[in-house]
Amino acid sequence: MLVVSYDISNDKLRAKFAKTLEKQGAVRLQYSVYEINNTKRVLDNLVVRIENYYSKKFDAGDSVFIFETDSKTALKYGNAIHRDQDIVYF
């Protein structure tokens, strides 16, 4: 699992970054924090996109943090625990 946190001052760039994460299948945890199911391909695509497009447009105070963790060892409480449970629809 990847957790991506960002602080981007430009409204349009921030919105575009959020949409990029959502296209990768990210789930919004908080306003600027997303959870993404991790595969090497997803991480590689995200890093390439940030390095080739977004980082060139960042202001001095902008930042993106990507944390990689195992979803089985991550501690989750509240509503977050339900995202890892399988749901069957009929």
PANU-828088 format. One record per residue: residue number from 1; residue in one letter; x, y, z of N, C-alpha, C, CB in turn. Coordinates in steps of 0.02 Angstrom, whole numbers, plus 50000, padded with zeros to 5 digits. Glycine has a CB too. Layout:
+-----+------+-------+-------+-------+-------+-------+-------+-------+-------+-------+-------+-------+-------+
! seq ! type !   n_u !   n_v !   n_w !  ca_u !  ca_v !  ca_w !   c_u !   c_v !   c_w !  cb_u !  cb_v !  cb_w !
+-----+------+-------+-------+-------+-------+-------+-------+-------+-------+-------+-------+-------+-------+
! NUM !    a !     X !     Y !     Z !     X !     Y !     Z !     X !     Y !     Z !     X !     Y !     Z !
...
+-----+------+-------+-------+-------+-------+-------+-------+-------+-------+-------+-------+-------+-------+
// end
This chain:
+-----+------+-------+-------+-------+-------+-------+-------+-------+-------+-------+-------+-------+-------+
! seq ! type !   n_u !   n_v !   n_w !  ca_u !  ca_v !  ca_w !   c_u !   c_v !   c_w !  cb_u !  cb_v !  cb_w !
+-----+------+-------+-------+-------+-------+-------+-------+-------+-------+-------+-------+-------+-------+
!   1 !    m ! 50043 ! 49942 ! 50000 ! 50000 ! 50000 ! 50000 ! 50045 ! 50061 ! 50000 ! 49952 ! 50000 ! 50061 !
!   2 !    l ! 50025 ! 50111 ! 49961 ! 50059 ! 50176 ! 49960 ! 50014 ! 50227 ! 49994 ! 50076 ! 50198 ! 49888 !
!   3 !    v ! 50044 ! 50271 ! 50032 ! 50008 ! 50328 ! 50059 ! 50043 ! 50389 ! 50030 ! 50008 ! 50329 ! 50139 !
!   4 !    v ! 50005 ! 50431 ! 49995 ! 50032 ! 50490 ! 49963 ! 50002 ! 50551 ! 49997 ! 50017 ! 50491 ! 49887 !
!   5 !    s ! 50046 ! 50594 ! 50020 ! 50026 ! 50656 ! 50053 ! 50058 ! 50714 ! 50014 ! 50047 ! 50658 ! 50128 !
!   6 !    y ! 50020 ! 50766 ! 50003 ! 50048 ! 50822 ! 49965 ! 50025 ! 50889 ! 49993 ! 50028 ! 50816 ! 49892 !
!   7 !    d ! 50065 ! 50939 ! 49980 ! 50049 ! 51008 ! 49998 ! 50070 ! 51050 ! 49937 ! 50086 ! 51032 ! 50065 !
!   8 !    i ! 50023 ! 51068 ! 49897 ! 50036 ! 51105 ! 49835 ! 49996 ! 51170 ! 49838 ! 50016 ! 51063 ! 49771 !
!   9 !    s ! 50030 ! 51226 ! 49832 ! 49998 ! 51292 ! 49842 ! 49954 ! 51313 ! 49783 ! 50051 ! 51344 ! 49853 !
!  10 !    n ! 49972 ! 51295 ! 49722 ! 49934 ! 51315 ! 49664 ! 49870 ! 51273 ! 49658 ! 49976 ! 51307 ! 49600 !
!  11 !    d ! 49812 ! 51306 ! 49659 ! 49748 ! 51270 ! 49660 ! 49739 ! 51224 ! 49599 ! 49691 ! 51321 ! 49661 !
!  12 !    k ! 49754 ! 51249 ! 49540 ! 49744 ! 51209 ! 49479 ! 49792 ! 51149 ! 49478 ! 49755 ! 51252 ! 49417 !
!  13 !    l ! 49854 ! 51160 ! 49497 ! 49903 ! 51105 ! 49498 ! 49885 ! 51054 ! 49551 ! 49974 ! 51133 ! 49511 !
!  14 !    r ! 49861 ! 51077 ! 49609 ! 49840 ! 51032 ! 49663 ! 49781 ! 50989 ! 49641 ! 49822 ! 51073 ! 49726 !
!  15 !    a ! 49732 ! 51019 ! 49607 ! 49674 ! 50982 ! 49583 ! 49694 ! 50931 ! 49530 ! 49622 ! 51031 ! 49554 !
!  16 !    k ! 49740 ! 50950 ! 49487 ! 49763 ! 50904 ! 49435 ! 49802 ! 50846 ! 49465 ! 49807 ! 50942 ! 49385 !
!  17 !    f ! 49841 ! 50860 ! 49517 ! 49878 ! 50807 ! 49551 ! 49830 ! 50758 ! 49585 ! 49927 ! 50837 ! 49603 !
!  18 !    a ! 49778 ! 50784 ! 49617 ! 49728 ! 50742 ! 49648 ! 49694 ! 50697 ! 49597 ! 49676 ! 50785 ! 49685 !
!  19 !    k ! 49679 ! 50724 ! 49539 ! 49647 ! 50684 ! 49485 ! 49695 ! 50631 ! 49460 ! 49625 ! 50729 ! 49427 !
!  20 !    t ! 49759 ! 50647 ! 49456 ! 49809 ! 50598 ! 49436 ! 49810 ! 50539 ! 49484 ! 49879 ! 50630 ! 49432 !
!  21 !    l ! 49807 ! 50554 ! 49549 ! 49806 ! 50501 ! 49599 ! 49742 ! 50459 ! 49593 ! 49811 ! 50530 ! 49669 !
!  22 !    e ! 49686 ! 50492 ! 49582 ! 49622 ! 50456 ! 49576 ! 49622 ! 50410 ! 49515 ! 49564 ! 50505 ! 49572 !
!  23 !    k ! 49654 ! 50431 ! 49461 ! 49659 ! 50389 ! 49401 ! 49702 ! 50327 ! 49414 ! 49689 ! 50429 ! 49343 !
!  24 !    q ! 49746 ! 50331 ! 49464 ! 49787 ! 50273 ! 49483 ! 49749 ! 50227 ! 49531 ! 49853 ! 50296 ! 49514 !
!  25 !    g ! 49687 ! 50244 ! 49546 ! 49647 ! 50203 ! 49591 ! 49653 ! 50223 ! 49664 ! 49666 ! 50132 ! 49583 !
!  26 !    a ! 49676 ! 50283 ! 49677 ! 49686 ! 50306 ! 49745 ! 49620 ! 50321 ! 49779 ! 49731 ! 50367 ! 49747 !
!  27 !    v ! 49619 ! 50310 ! 49844 ! 49561 ! 50325 ! 49886 ! 49581 ! 50382 ! 49932 ! 49538 ! 50261 ! 49928 !
!  28 !    r ! 49540 ! 50434 ! 49933 ! 49555 ! 50492 ! 49976 ! 49543 ! 50475 ! 50049 ! 49512 ! 50554 ! 49955 !
!  29 !    l ! 49595 ! 50484 ! 50090 ! 49589 ! 50473 ! 50162 ! 49573 ! 50539 ! 50198 ! 49653 ! 50443 ! 50190 !
!  30 !    q ! 49607 ! 50591 ! 50176 ! 49596 ! 50659 ! 50200 ! 49603 ! 50705 ! 50140 ! 49646 ! 50678 ! 50259 !
!  31 !    y ! 49597 ! 50769 ! 50151 ! 49597 ! 50815 ! 50094 ! 49658 ! 50806 ! 50049 ! 49594 ! 50887 ! 50119 !
!  32 !    s ! 49717 ! 50801 ! 50077 ! 49777 ! 50794 ! 50035 ! 49816 ! 50731 ! 50051 ! 49822 ! 50854 ! 50044 !
!  33 !    v ! 49780 ! 50678 ! 50071 ! 49812 ! 50614 ! 50086 ! 49772 ! 50559 ! 50051 ! 49816 ! 50601 ! 50163 !
!  34 !    y ! 49806 ! 50518 ! 50013 ! 49775 ! 50464 ! 49975 ! 49808 ! 50397 ! 49991 ! 49778 ! 50478 ! 49899 !
!  35 !    e ! 49769 ! 50344 ! 49983 ! 49794 ! 50276 ! 49989 ! 49787 ! 50243 ! 49921 ! 49755 ! 50236 ! 50045 !
!  36 !    i ! 49840 ! 50208 ! 49899 ! 49840 ! 50175 ! 49835 ! 49863 ! 50103 ! 49845 ! 49885 ! 50212 ! 49783 !
!  37 !    n ! 49829 ! 50055 ! 49814 ! 49854 ! 49986 ! 49815 ! 49919 ! 49986 ! 49776 ! 49802 ! 49936 ! 49784 !
!  38 !    n ! 49970 ! 49959 ! 49807 ! 50038 ! 49964 ! 49780 ! 50055 ! 49907 ! 49733 ! 50087 ! 49967 ! 49836 !
!  39 !    t ! 50079 ! 49925 ! 49676 ! 50115 ! 49880 ! 49632 ! 50175 ! 49919 ! 49607 ! 50070 ! 49853 ! 49572 !
!  40 !    k ! 50226 ! 49884 ! 49584 ! 50285 ! 49919 ! 49559 ! 50267 ! 49965 ! 49501 ! 50339 ! 49869 ! 49537 !
!  41 !    r ! 50221 ! 49942 ! 49459 ! 50200 ! 49981 ! 49401 ! 50166 ! 50047 ! 49422 ! 50152 ! 49940 ! 49357 !
!  42 !    v ! 50122 ! 50044 ! 49472 ! 50087 ! 50104 ! 49496 ! 50138 ! 50153 ! 49524 ! 50035 ! 50085 ! 49549 !
!  43 !    l ! 50183 ! 50128 ! 49566 ! 50234 ! 50172 ! 49596 ! 50278 ! 50202 ! 49542 ! 50276 ! 50133 ! 49646 !
!  44 !    d ! 50301 ! 50162 ! 49495 ! 50344 ! 50187 ! 49441 ! 50309 ! 50240 ! 49400 ! 50367 ! 50130 ! 49396 !
!  45 !    n ! 50246 ! 50228 ! 49382 ! 50207 ! 50277 ! 49343 ! 50199 ! 50342 ! 49381 ! 50139 ! 50248 ! 49324 !
!  46 !    l ! 50185 ! 50337 ! 49445 ! 50175 ! 50397 ! 49486 ! 50240 ! 50437 ! 49492 ! 50150 ! 50377 ! 49555 !
!  47 !    v ! 50295 ! 50403 ! 49504 ! 50359 ! 50437 ! 49510 ! 50378 ! 50472 ! 49445 ! 50414 ! 50388 ! 49531 !
!  48 !    v ! 50370 ! 50437 ! 49389 ! 50385 ! 50467 ! 49324 ! 50342 ! 50529 ! 49311 ! 50375 ! 50415 ! 49267 !
!  49 !    r ! 50279 ! 50524 ! 49327 ! 50232 ! 50580 ! 49316 ! 50252 ! 50640 ! 49360 ! 50159 ! 50559 ! 49332 !
!  50 !    i ! 50270 ! 50627 ! 49423 ! 50290 ! 50682 ! 49467 ! 50355 ! 50713 ! 49442 ! 50298 ! 50656 ! 49539 !
!  51 !    e ! 50404 ! 50672 ! 49426 ! 50469 ! 50698 ! 49405 ! 50467 ! 50734 ! 49338 ! 50519 ! 50641 ! 49402 !
!  52 !    n ! 50428 ! 50708 ! 49291 ! 50427 ! 50737 ! 49224 ! 50377 ! 50794 ! 49215 ! 50411 ! 50684 ! 49175 !
!  53 !    y ! 50327 ! 50799 ! 49258 ! 50277 ! 50851 ! 49249 ! 50270 ! 50896 ! 49310 ! 50210 ! 50820 ! 49233 !
!  54 !    y ! 50252 ! 50867 ! 49366 ! 50233 ! 50908 ! 49424 ! 50292 ! 50943 ! 49457 ! 50200 ! 50865 ! 49475 !
!  55 !    s ! 50348 ! 50909 ! 49466 ! 50403 ! 50940 ! 49504 ! 50429 ! 51004 ! 49470 ! 50460 ! 50891 ! 49511 !
!  56 !    k ! 50423 ! 51008 ! 49405 ! 50444 ! 51068 ! 49369 ! 50400 ! 51128 ! 49384 ! 50445 ! 51054 ! 49294 !
!  57 !    k ! 50339 ! 51115 ! 49407 ! 50291 ! 51168 ! 49419 ! 50282 ! 51185 ! 49493 ! 50224 ! 51150 ! 49390 !
!  58 !    f ! 50317 ! 51148 ! 49536 ! 50311 ! 51160 ! 49608 ! 50343 ! 51226 ! 49628 ! 50342 ! 51103 ! 49647 !
!  59 !    d ! 50312 ! 51259 ! 49677 ! 50342 ! 51317 ! 49709 ! 50390 ! 51292 ! 49763 ! 50287 ! 51365 ! 49739 !
!  60 !    a ! 50427 ! 51338 ! 49793 ! 50477 ! 51320 ! 49843 ! 50446 ! 51284 ! 49904 ! 50513 ! 51382 ! 49867 !
!  61 !    g ! 50384 ! 51298 ! 49922 ! 50353 ! 51268 ! 49980 ! 50313 ! 51206 ! 49966 ! 50310 ! 51318 ! 50012 !
!  62 !    d ! 50307 ! 51185 ! 49903 ! 50266 ! 51127 ! 49885 ! 50303 ! 51062 ! 49902 ! 50249 ! 51129 ! 49810 !
!  63 !    s ! 50265 ! 51011 ! 49919 ! 50296 ! 50947 ! 49935 ! 50249 ! 50889 ! 49921 ! 50319 ! 50945 ! 50008 !
!  64 !    v ! 50278 ! 50831 ! 49906 ! 50242 ! 50768 ! 49898 ! 50282 ! 50716 ! 49936 ! 50233 ! 50749 ! 49822 !
!  65 !    f ! 50247 ! 50678 ! 49979 ! 50278 ! 50623 ! 50015 ! 50243 ! 50559 ! 49995 ! 50274 ! 50634 ! 50092 !
!  66 !    i ! 50282 ! 50507 ! 49978 ! 50254 ! 50442 ! 49962 ! 50281 ! 50393 ! 50013 ! 50272 ! 50421 ! 49889 !
!  67 !    f ! 50236 ! 50362 ! 50050 ! 50254 ! 50312 ! 50100 ! 50232 ! 50244 ! 50076 ! 50223 ! 50329 ! 50169 !
!  68 !    e ! 50275 ! 50196 ! 50081 ! 50258 ! 50128 ! 50061 ! 50253 ! 50085 ! 50124 ! 50310 ! 50099 ! 50011 !
!  69 !    t ! 50199 ! 50048 ! 50131 ! 50189 ! 50005 ! 50189 ! 50150 ! 49943 ! 50169 ! 50152 ! 50043 ! 50245 !
!  70 !    d ! 50152 ! 49894 ! 50210 ! 50114 ! 49832 ! 50200 ! 50045 ! 49841 ! 50231 ! 50151 ! 49770 ! 50230 !
!  71 !    s ! 49993 ! 49831 ! 50193 ! 49925 ! 49842 ! 50218 ! 49908 ! 49795 ! 50276 ! 49875 ! 49833 ! 50162 !
!  72 !    k ! 49943 ! 49739 ! 50281 ! 49929 ! 49692 ! 50335 ! 49960 ! 49715 ! 50401 ! 49954 ! 49622 ! 50317 !
!  73 !    t ! 50014 ! 49752 ! 50398 ! 50047 ! 49775 ! 50460 ! 50029 ! 49847 ! 50478 ! 50122 ! 49769 ! 50453 !
!  74 !    a ! 49998 ! 49883 ! 50432 ! 49978 ! 49952 ! 50447 ! 49923 ! 49952 ! 50499 ! 49955 ! 49989 ! 50383 !
!  75 !    l ! 49927 ! 49997 ! 50546 ! 49875 ! 50003 ! 50597 ! 49820 ! 50049 ! 50570 ! 49904 ! 50031 ! 50663 !
!  76 !    k ! 49758 ! 50024 ! 50574 ! 49701 ! 50063 ! 50550 ! 49647 ! 50061 ! 50603 ! 49675 ! 50035 ! 50482 !
!  77 !    y ! 49612 ! 50116 ! 50610 ! 49558 ! 50121 ! 50658 ! 49499 ! 50156 ! 50626 ! 49581 ! 50160 ! 50722 !
!  78 !    g ! 49440 ! 50149 ! 50655 ! 49381 ! 50183 ! 50629 ! 49361 ! 50156 ! 50562 ! 49394 ! 50257 ! 50624 !
!  79 !    n ! 49337 ! 50200 ! 50518 ! 49313 ! 50181 ! 50453 ! 49367 ! 50149 ! 50409 ! 49284 ! 50241 ! 50417 !
!  80 !    a ! 49430 ! 50164 ! 50421 ! 49485 ! 50138 ! 50380 ! 49489 ! 50062 ! 50381 ! 49550 ! 50167 ! 50405 !
!  81 !    i ! 49465 ! 50030 ! 50433 ! 49470 ! 49957 ! 50437 ! 49424 ! 49923 ! 50387 ! 49454 ! 49933 ! 50506 !
!  82 !    h ! 49372 ! 49956 ! 50364 ! 49324 ! 49925 ! 50319 ! 49349 ! 49921 ! 50247 ! 49260 ! 49963 ! 50322 !
!  83 !    r ! 49397 ! 49961 ! 50228 ! 49420 ! 49961 ! 50159 ! 49457 ! 49898 ! 50140 ! 49465 ! 50021 ! 50147 !
!  84 !    d ! 49485 ! 49862 ! 50188 ! 49522 ! 49801 ! 50174 ! 49479 ! 49738 ! 50175 ! 49578 ! 49794 ! 50223 !
!  85 !    q ! 49416 ! 49745 ! 50193 ! 49372 ! 49687 ! 50197 ! 49337 ! 49677 ! 50129 ! 49319 ! 49697 ! 50253 !
!  86 !    d ! 49331 ! 49614 ! 50111 ! 49297 ! 49598 ! 50049 ! 49222 ! 49608 ! 50057 ! 49312 ! 49525 ! 50027 !
!  87 !    i ! 49191 ! 49636 ! 50007 ! 49119 ! 49647 ! 50007 ! 49090 ! 49609 ! 49948 ! 49101 ! 49723 ! 50003 !
!  88 !    v ! 49037 ! 49572 ! 49961 ! 49004 ! 49533 ! 49909 ! 48937 ! 49565 ! 49894 ! 48996 ! 49457 ! 49929 !
!  89 !    y ! 48925 ! 49582 ! 49831 ! 48860 ! 49610 ! 49810 ! 48821 ! 49557 ! 49772 ! 48870 ! 49673 ! 49766 !
!  90 !    f ! 48756 ! 49556 ! 49783 ! 48713 ! 49510 ! 49747 ! 48664 ! 49548 ! 49705 ! 48676 ! 49463 ! 49794 !
+-----+------+-------+-------+-------+-------+-------+-------+-------+-------+-------+-------+-------+-------+
// end
